Amino acid sequence: MSLRSYIWGMRLVTLFSIVALILVINYVDPDSSGFVGKALFYLILFFVLSGFLNLFLLAARKKMIDEETAIANASLSFRQGALMAGLFIGLLILQSFRILVWWDGLLVLAGVFLIELYFLSRN
């Protein structure tokens, strides 16, 4: 798969996720739908953030290094985008339960950092 087709695929998935997020925001009432509505919102928001951050990290890597190395690091950008999206969603979930304080945020950040270190140490 070429880098261009990967980027277009990610753009398309991110665009569909943005449309789905807009539909969920407009048509799902979080009070009446309960857990399912909130879980659907957070899941779709995860896909939107993951796609956006993946494209951003890939573009930043493409500017800093050549295209061949960017293709080799596409999985790294995907993983880091997903982890950063998971960090943001985790913080939003803590805030929705009104239990987010700065040390809890640091613990979530440390957990994401440890997951990234695990993946980096495997290679």
Backbone as ProteinMPNN parsed JSONL, in Angstrom:
{"seq_chain_A": "MSLRSYIWGMRLVTLFSIVALILVINYVDPDSSGFVGKALFYLILFFVLSGFLNLFLLAARKKMIDEETAIANASLSFRQGALMAGLFIGLLILQSFRILVWWDGLLVLAGVFLIELYFLSRN", "coords_chain_A": {"N_chain_A": [[0.851, -1.166, 0.0], [0.582, 2.153, -0.844], [1.776, 5.292, 0.469], [0.176, 7.433, -0.173], [-2.353, 6.26, -0.766], [-2.917, 5.2, 1.744], [-3.138, 7.543, 3.278], [-5.345, 8.758, 2.018], [-7.293, 6.841, 2.561], [-7.39, 7.011, 5.376], [-8.249, 9.643, 5.624], [-10.818, 9.408, 4.525], [-12.068, 7.594, 6.305], [-11.904, 9.123, 8.629], [-13.476, 11.31, 7.877], [-16.014, 10.041, 7.555], [-16.342, 9.308, 10.206], [-16.523, 11.796, 11.428], [-18.934, 12.698, 10.331], [-20.629, 10.756, 11.437], [-20.3, 11.398, 14.134], [-21.439, 13.954, 14.235], [-24.074, 13.252, 13.618], [-24.687, 11.648, 15.854], [-24.457, 13.538, 17.9], [-26.555, 15.249, 17.203], [-28.87, 13.598, 17.143], [-29.0, 11.739, 19.252], [-30.056, 11.469, 22.483], [-28.42, 11.921, 25.436], [-29.445, 11.596, 28.005], [-31.823, 10.071, 27.844], [-30.992, 7.82, 26.413], [-29.079, 6.598, 27.918], [-26.455, 4.444, 28.991], [-25.711, 3.331, 26.514], [-25.942, 5.376, 24.584], [-24.029, 7.218, 25.502], [-21.713, 5.639, 25.396], [-21.607, 5.137, 22.641], [-21.169, 7.754, 21.714], [-18.612, 8.312, 22.858], [-17.091, 6.296, 21.626], [-17.278, 6.9, 18.862], [-16.178, 9.463, 18.939], [-13.61, 8.742, 19.699], [-12.733, 7.459, 17.323], [-12.775, 9.661, 15.576], [-10.886, 11.433, 16.767], [-8.661, 9.742, 16.771], [-8.224, 9.29, 14.015], [-7.774, 11.938, 13.118], [-5.513, 12.69, 14.667], [-3.738, 10.73, 13.821], [-3.414, 11.399, 11.089], [-2.309, 13.948, 11.439], [0.11, 13.394, 12.847], [1.361, 11.783, 10.961], [1.673, 13.58, 8.838], [3.407, 15.401, 10.037], [5.64, 13.773, 10.444], [6.216, 13.206, 7.796], [7.033, 15.673, 6.839], [9.368, 16.047, 8.292], [11.009, 13.865, 7.718], [12.012, 11.705, 4.98], [9.833, 10.311, 2.393], [9.904, 7.514, 2.199], [10.752, 6.625, 4.729], [8.652, 7.631, 6.166], [6.582, 6.012, 5.285], [7.4, 3.605, 6.413], [7.085, 4.267, 9.068], [4.373, 4.539, 9.407], [2.716, 2.821, 10.856], [3.579, 3.407, 13.402], [2.715, 6.06, 13.688], [-0.03, 5.59, 13.555], [-0.461, 4.026, 15.873], [0.392, 5.806, 17.895], [-1.396, 7.906, 17.478], [-3.806, 6.626, 18.117], [-3.321, 6.026, 20.805], [-3.058, 8.599, 21.911], [-5.617, 9.566, 21.379], [-7.033, 7.797, 22.985], [-6.09, 8.679, 25.451], [-7.237, 11.278, 25.568], [-9.975, 10.59, 25.492], [-10.155, 9.052, 27.811], [-9.632, 11.033, 29.733], [-11.869, 12.652, 29.265], [-13.933, 10.913, 30.012], [-13.386, 10.568, 32.74], [-13.849, 13.216, 33.512], [-16.571, 13.39, 32.918], [-17.658, 11.848, 34.913], [-17.095, 13.473, 36.987], [-14.71, 13.17, 38.434], [-12.222, 13.915, 37.705], [-9.157, 15.035, 38.511], [-5.988, 16.699, 38.837], [-3.979, 14.806, 39.482], [-5.144, 12.398, 38.828], [-5.349, 12.729, 36.089], [-2.636, 12.772, 35.462], [-2.023, 10.138, 36.129], [-3.455, 8.717, 34.176], [-2.114, 9.651, 31.928], [0.444, 8.621, 32.503], [-0.145, 5.901, 32.316], [-0.745, 5.646, 29.562], [1.723, 6.395, 28.568], [3.318, 4.287, 29.555], [2.232, 2.156, 28.102], [3.011, 2.896, 25.523], [5.802, 2.797, 25.867], [6.072, 0.048, 26.27], [5.406, -0.962, 23.721], [7.442, 0.237, 22.232], [9.704, -0.967, 23.362], [9.446, -3.568, 22.552], [10.345, -3.66, 19.946]], "CA_chain_A": [[0.0, 0.0, 0.0], [1.372, 3.378, -0.904], [1.46, 6.279, 1.504], [-0.936, 8.25, -0.662], [-3.617, 5.535, -0.581], [-3.151, 5.116, 3.181], [-3.61, 8.849, 3.739], [-6.72, 8.954, 1.535], [-8.164, 5.956, 3.339], [-7.575, 7.582, 6.71], [-9.103, 10.826, 5.474], [-12.184, 8.96, 4.289], [-12.58, 7.048, 7.561], [-12.075, 10.252, 9.552], [-14.639, 12.075, 7.422], [-17.203, 9.285, 7.933], [-16.46, 9.373, 11.659], [-17.01, 13.14, 11.764], [-20.362, 12.716, 9.994], [-21.315, 9.952, 12.451], [-20.288, 12.155, 15.383], [-22.452, 15.007, 14.104], [-25.383, 12.601, 13.725], [-24.902, 11.24, 17.243], [-24.692, 14.749, 18.701], [-27.867, 15.821, 16.882], [-30.032, 12.711, 17.256], [-28.994, 10.86, 20.422], [-30.2, 12.165, 23.753], [-27.657, 11.137, 26.407], [-30.228, 11.311, 29.206], [-32.779, 8.987, 27.622], [-30.356, 6.621, 25.858], [-28.297, 5.981, 28.99], [-25.079, 4.017, 28.758], [-25.465, 3.049, 25.097], [-25.734, 6.645, 23.892], [-22.742, 7.781, 25.903], [-20.659, 4.777, 24.856], [-21.544, 5.401, 21.206], [-20.529, 9.056, 21.555], [-17.184, 8.213, 23.142], [-16.47, 5.44, 20.616], [-17.148, 7.654, 17.611], [-15.208, 10.518, 19.199], [-12.309, 8.089, 19.648], [-12.37, 7.285, 15.92], [-12.492, 10.978, 14.995], [-9.608, 11.9, 17.295], [-7.606, 8.849, 16.316], [-7.955, 9.575, 12.607], [-7.188, 13.271, 12.998], [-4.161, 12.679, 15.215], [-2.929, 9.896, 12.934], [-3.063, 12.206, 9.92], [-1.422, 15.029, 11.875], [1.431, 12.838, 13.129], [1.943, 11.32, 9.704], [2.104, 14.765, 8.088], [4.588, 15.948, 10.712], [6.77, 12.892, 10.124], [6.514, 13.329, 6.366], [7.792, 16.915, 6.66], [10.681, 15.947, 8.922], [11.818, 12.814, 7.108], [11.595, 11.418, 3.606], [8.582, 9.572, 2.259], [10.136, 6.091, 2.454], [10.755, 6.425, 6.175], [7.291, 7.914, 6.639], [5.796, 4.797, 5.033], [7.802, 2.622, 7.419], [6.607, 4.718, 10.377], [2.922, 4.763, 9.389], [2.11, 2.092, 11.973], [3.919, 4.161, 14.608], [1.785, 7.192, 13.75], [-1.357, 5.058, 13.859], [-0.493, 3.627, 17.278], [0.473, 6.984, 18.748], [-2.662, 8.619, 17.354], [-4.823, 5.901, 18.884], [-3.033, 6.187, 22.231], [-3.4, 9.967, 22.307], [-7.081, 9.642, 21.396], [-7.442, 7.101, 24.204], [-5.801, 9.58, 26.565], [-8.267, 12.323, 25.607], [-11.258, 9.973, 25.845], [-10.063, 8.71, 29.23], [-9.804, 12.258, 30.511], [-13.267, 13.077, 29.142], [-14.767, 10.019, 30.815], [-13.186, 10.967, 34.134], [-14.539, 14.492, 33.724], [-18.025, 13.184, 32.902], [-18.017, 11.337, 36.239], [-16.686, 14.521, 37.918], [-13.629, 12.698, 39.291], [-10.951, 14.299, 37.109], [-8.28, 15.997, 39.167], [-4.725, 16.707, 38.108], [-3.188, 13.599, 39.683], [-5.771, 11.343, 38.028], [-4.921, 12.977, 34.715], [-1.256, 12.32, 35.343], [-2.016, 8.668, 36.145], [-3.888, 8.269, 32.849], [-0.983, 9.952, 31.044], [1.492, 7.644, 32.792], [-0.576, 4.623, 31.755], [-0.554, 5.709, 28.107], [3.17, 6.418, 28.366], [3.819, 2.931, 29.778], [1.825, 1.338, 26.961], [3.897, 3.257, 24.412], [7.122, 2.245, 26.161], [6.01, -1.393, 26.033], [5.482, -1.208, 22.291], [8.774, 0.622, 21.757], [10.701, -1.916, 23.835], [9.301, -4.832, 21.802], [11.061, -3.611, 18.665]], "C_chain_A": [[0.899, 1.232, 0.0], [0.92, 4.339, 0.196], [0.269, 7.127, 1.102], [-2.279, 7.547, -0.458], [-3.946, 5.378, 0.905], [-3.72, 6.428, 3.72], [-5.04, 9.097, 3.265], [-7.711, 8.051, 2.261], [-8.432, 6.497, 4.723], [-8.426, 8.84, 6.659], [-10.563, 10.436, 5.316], [-12.815, 8.416, 5.575], [-12.819, 8.164, 8.574], [-13.278, 11.099, 9.168], [-15.941, 11.366, 7.774], [-17.423, 9.334, 9.445], [-16.97, 10.739, 12.101], [-18.505, 13.25, 11.473], [-21.156, 11.922, 11.031], [-21.368, 10.682, 13.79], [-21.325, 13.271, 15.356], [-23.852, 14.417, 14.228], [-25.687, 12.178, 15.158], [-25.191, 12.459, 18.116], [-26.092, 15.297, 18.456], [-29.032, 14.914, 17.245], [-30.057, 11.801, 18.476], [-29.044, 11.717, 21.674], [-29.459, 11.361, 24.828], [-28.441, 10.805, 27.674], [-31.163, 10.126, 28.998], [-32.121, 7.715, 27.105], [-29.472, 5.917, 26.878], [-26.884, 5.632, 28.566], [-24.757, 3.842, 27.278], [-25.185, 4.334, 24.323], [-24.394, 7.271, 24.227], [-21.586, 6.954, 25.361], [-20.495, 4.986, 23.353], [-20.859, 6.733, 20.929], [-19.027, 8.96, 21.772], [-16.461, 7.343, 22.107], [-16.261, 6.189, 19.304], [-16.168, 8.812, 17.778], [-13.785, 9.964, 19.203], [-11.843, 7.913, 18.202], [-12.027, 8.615, 15.251], [-11.123, 11.471, 15.46], [-8.447, 11.047, 16.813], [-7.235, 9.121, 14.863], [-7.284, 10.919, 12.418], [-5.749, 13.29, 13.496], [-3.225, 11.819, 14.375], [-2.491, 10.692, 11.715], [-2.103, 13.332, 10.288], [-0.005, 14.506, 12.122], [2.119, 12.35, 11.869], [2.429, 12.492, 8.862], [3.345, 15.381, 8.716], [5.814, 15.092, 10.423], [7.183, 13.02, 8.665], [7.308, 14.602, 6.083], [9.208, 16.795, 7.202], [11.6, 14.939, 8.233], [11.313, 12.554, 5.707], [10.389, 10.487, 3.584], [8.754, 8.082, 2.542], [10.121, 5.782, 3.947], [9.381, 6.697, 6.763], [6.383, 6.712, 6.411], [6.119, 3.742, 6.077], [7.265, 2.985, 8.803], [5.108, 4.98, 10.405], [2.238, 4.026, 10.537], [2.409, 2.777, 13.301], [2.984, 5.357, 14.782], [0.385, 6.728, 14.115], [-1.467, 4.71, 15.338], [-0.467, 4.842, 18.197], [-0.783, 7.833, 18.657], [-3.766, 7.961, 18.156], [-4.584, 6.056, 20.387], [-3.368, 7.592, 22.713], [-4.909, 10.163, 22.33], [-7.633, 8.934, 22.634], [-7.193, 7.927, 25.453], [-6.879, 10.647, 26.683], [-9.621, 11.757, 26.016], [-11.263, 9.577, 27.32], [-10.252, 9.917, 30.122], [-11.24, 12.768, 30.437], [-14.204, 12.204, 29.974], [-14.615, 10.343, 32.306], [-13.905, 12.274, 34.444], [-16.055, 14.31, 33.739], [-18.518, 12.602, 34.22], [-17.654, 12.315, 37.353], [-15.624, 14.039, 38.907], [-12.256, 13.045, 38.712], [-10.283, 15.385, 37.95], [-6.904, 15.816, 38.544], [-3.93, 15.433, 38.311], [-3.819, 12.401, 38.968], [-5.402, 11.49, 36.56], [-3.492, 12.531, 34.486], [-1.154, 10.8, 35.366], [-2.459, 8.104, 34.795], [-2.763, 8.502, 31.846], [0.152, 8.959, 31.259], [1.127, 6.266, 32.241], [-0.383, 4.571, 30.246], [0.934, 5.689, 27.777], [3.776, 5.027, 28.552], [3.428, 1.992, 28.642], [2.718, 1.629, 25.765], [5.31, 2.723, 24.641], [7.163, 0.737, 25.951], [6.145, -1.694, 24.546], [6.853, -0.829, 21.714], [9.849, -0.366, 22.184], [10.612, -3.266, 23.112], [10.105, -4.832, 20.524], [12.519, -3.637, 18.852]], "O_chain_A": [[1.859, 1.318, 0.766], [-0.164, 4.207, 0.764], [-0.551, 7.495, 1.942], [-3.242, 8.176, -0.021], [-5.115, 5.417, 1.288], [-4.66, 6.429, 4.515], [-5.864, 9.594, 4.033], [-8.839, 8.457, 2.541], [-9.565, 6.453, 5.202], [-9.236, 9.078, 7.555], [-11.445, 11.061, 5.906], [-13.959, 8.739, 5.894], [-13.818, 8.153, 9.293], [-14.02, 11.556, 10.037], [-16.882, 12.008, 8.241], [-18.563, 9.395, 9.907], [-17.76, 10.834, 13.041], [-19.256, 13.822, 12.263], [-22.227, 12.354, 11.459], [-22.367, 10.597, 14.504], [-22.012, 13.504, 16.35], [-24.722, 15.009, 14.868], [-26.816, 12.33, 15.626], [-26.072, 12.414, 18.975], [-26.75, 15.758, 19.389], [-30.093, 15.412, 17.622], [-31.069, 11.14, 18.71], [-28.19, 12.575, 21.897], [-29.839, 10.223, 25.103], [-28.128, 9.825, 28.349], [-31.285, 9.27, 29.875], [-32.643, 6.625, 27.337], [-29.151, 4.742, 26.703], [-26.207, 6.401, 27.884], [-23.655, 4.169, 26.837], [-24.279, 4.369, 23.491], [-23.703, 7.791, 23.35], [-20.584, 7.511, 24.913], [-19.373, 5.009, 22.847], [-20.051, 6.831, 20.006], [-18.249, 9.467, 20.963], [-15.32, 7.64, 21.752], [-15.187, 6.116, 18.707], [-15.407, 9.113, 16.858], [-12.855, 10.639, 18.761], [-10.685, 8.188, 17.888], [-11.094, 8.687, 14.452], [-10.296, 11.877, 14.644], [-7.379, 11.565, 16.485], [-6.053, 9.174, 14.523], [-6.331, 11.037, 11.647], [-4.866, 13.838, 12.836], [-2.047, 12.143, 14.232], [-1.316, 10.663, 11.347], [-1.183, 13.635, 9.529], [0.967, 15.103, 11.661], [3.333, 12.491, 11.729], [3.486, 12.408, 8.236], [4.24, 15.836, 8.004], [6.901, 15.618, 10.185], [8.368, 12.948, 8.342], [8.158, 14.618, 5.192], [10.142, 17.37, 6.643], [12.814, 15.134, 8.17], [10.302, 13.117, 5.29], [9.978, 9.949, 4.612], [7.842, 7.45, 3.074], [9.539, 4.784, 4.373], [8.986, 6.069, 7.745], [5.516, 6.418, 7.235], [5.222, 3.061, 6.574], [7.017, 2.099, 9.621], [4.617, 5.594, 11.353], [1.288, 4.541, 11.126], [1.592, 2.737, 14.222], [2.517, 5.632, 15.887], [-0.31, 7.385, 14.89], [-2.454, 5.057, 15.987], [-1.22, 4.903, 19.169], [-1.2, 8.422, 19.654], [-4.569, 8.639, 18.798], [-5.535, 6.201, 21.156], [-3.905, 7.759, 23.809], [-5.429, 10.854, 23.206], [-8.583, 9.41, 23.256], [-7.979, 7.889, 26.4], [-7.385, 10.898, 27.777], [-10.339, 12.377, 26.801], [-12.272, 9.749, 28.003], [-10.94, 9.849, 31.141], [-11.773, 13.262, 31.43], [-15.159, 12.703, 30.569], [-15.602, 10.386, 33.04], [-14.5, 12.424, 35.511], [-16.753, 14.997, 34.485], [-19.664, 12.831, 34.609], [-17.876, 12.027, 38.529], [-15.627, 14.439, 40.072], [-11.24, 12.527, 39.175], [-10.788, 16.501, 38.073], [-6.688, 14.864, 37.795], [-3.25, 15.0, 37.38], [-3.108, 11.488, 38.548], [-5.169, 10.499, 35.869], [-3.171, 11.976, 33.435], [-0.294, 10.229, 34.696], [-1.895, 7.117, 34.323], [-2.491, 7.643, 31.008], [0.76, 8.502, 30.291], [1.996, 5.544, 31.753], [0.089, 3.568, 29.711], [1.354, 5.041, 26.819], [4.655, 4.631, 27.786], [4.212, 1.123, 28.261], [3.138, 0.706, 25.066], [5.947, 2.245, 23.702], [8.178, 0.202, 25.503], [6.909, -2.577, 24.154], [7.359, -1.5, 20.815], [10.811, -0.585, 21.447], [11.588, -4.016, 23.067], [10.514, -5.894, 20.054], [13.268, -3.602, 17.876]]}, "name": "protein", "num_of_chains": 1, "seq": "MSLRSYIWGMRLVTLFSIVALILVINYVDPDSSGFVGKALFYLILFFVLSGFLNLFLLAARKKMIDEETAIANASLSFRQGALMAGLFIGLLILQSFRILVWWDGLLVLAGVFLIELYFLSRN"}
